[in-house]
Structure formats: C-alpha cells, structure tokens
C-alpha cells in the first residue's frame, strides 16, 4: 500500500508541473545529458556587467537609473510571465518602470546604445508606445540583422531558445495592432480564431512586454 501511495503522489506532482506552462509556449526537454564535474570546486567566473553611462542632466530617479542598468544587461529577450507565479522577470519589470518615467524615451535610447542585443530589442519594443517614429526607424535597422538572440520561453519550466532577430522584429503573419492606442485585448476582439504570431513591428511583443 505504501508503494502505491508513493507512486500516486509522484504522478500527481508530475501532472501539476506539466500543466503549469505559458499558454503560448511548449516545454522542451533537452535530449543531451547534463554535463557535470563533481570533482572541481572552483567557482564559476562572474559574468561581466555592462555599465550604462547616464548623463547627469537626464535627471533620472535612482529607481529608474537602476532599471536602465538591469534592462541593459538583459541576457535574453522577453520574460513577461515566468515561473509558477507567472510574474515578469527583472528585465521586463525594469522596462515597465522606465516607461512610467517622463524621460522614458531618452532612457530607452541609452539601453539601445549600450545594452546587450536582447536589451536593445526590448527597448525598441518600449519605443512603440512613447516614440512611434523612433520605433519604426529602429525596426527597419534590426530587421536587416542576421543574428540570433536567446528568448525566454516562460512558464513554470522557464528557459531560453534561440530566435532570429529578423523574425523577432518582423514575422510573417504576425498580428498588427492599429497603433499604440489599441490594446492586445481589443485586437483579440476583432480577430478570427487561428494561431497567433507576435513580433515587435506589429505591436505584439510591445504589448505583452509592457502589459498593455
């Protein structure tokens, strides 16, 4: 009886974990075994952090200045709903904090000039709402790139997967919001059922990243 009880409990835990995934993502299980080195006790080398120079005359609050540094060091694009709580990661939270500031456009420009490539793309997404013209110009530049960036998969078993920058910026068949004033929910109300594809140019990722 004890064996049966334990088996049922384990199956329940597996079923709970399998059901807790992002609605737009699929969980992938790595096929290669994890490489381990139990002998070595040397600590991992720290990852060098970018330091964005923030002009004094920009007059950002310390909170927003910290948000600029966090966003600029984003290791991957996205992260609006990760973990069991479905909460945004630190980089997405920082983007939202910057957008609430009166100097958001200038702060995002600093990220575009000094941040990692994933950070730049998230900053461009933010420009969709506060500087549409600047957003359009940046979309043209990044859509010509041949690079790939890590993208957060989200869900309880959050991870990353490589995505082509050009496809992230402008994807075939992606949704097209009418503009910054239309929310994702409003777009969904006029949309026929079918697969949903997001990109930066059409407002899909700007909407989900900013929670609008």
C-alpha positions, 0 to 999 in steps of 0.5 A: 500500500505504501508503494502505491501511495508513493507512486500516486503522489509522484504522478500527481506532482508530475501532472501539476508541473506539466500543466503549469506552462505559458499558454503560448509556449511548449516545454522542451526537454533537452535530449543531451545529458547534463554535463557535470564535474563533481570533482572541481570546486572552483567557482564559476567566473562572474559574468561581466556587467555592462555599465550604462553611462547616464548623463547627469542632466537626464535627471533620472530617479535612482529607481529608474537609473537602476532599471536602465542598468538591469534592462541593459544587461538583459541576457535574453529577450522577453520574460513577461510571465515566468515561473509558477507565479507567472510574474515578469522577470527583472528585465521586463519589470525594469522596462515597465518602470522606465516607461512610467518615467517622463524621460522614458524615451531618452532612457530607452535610447541609452539601453539601445546604445549600450545594452546587450542585443536582447536589451536593445530589442526590448527597448525598441519594443518600449519605443512603440508606445512613447516614440512611434517614429523612433520605433519604426526607424529602429525596426527597419535597422534590426530587421536587416540583422542576421543574428540570433538572440536567446528568448525566454520561453516562460512558464513554470519550466522557464528557459531560453531558445534561440530566435532570429532577430529578423523574425523577432522584429518582423514575422510573417503573419504576425498580428498588427495592432492599429497603433499604440492606442489599441490594446492586445485585448481589443485586437483579440476582439476583432480577430478570427480564431487561428494561431497567433504570431507576435513580433515587435513591428506589429505591436505584439511583443510591445504589448505583452512586454509592457502589459498593455 
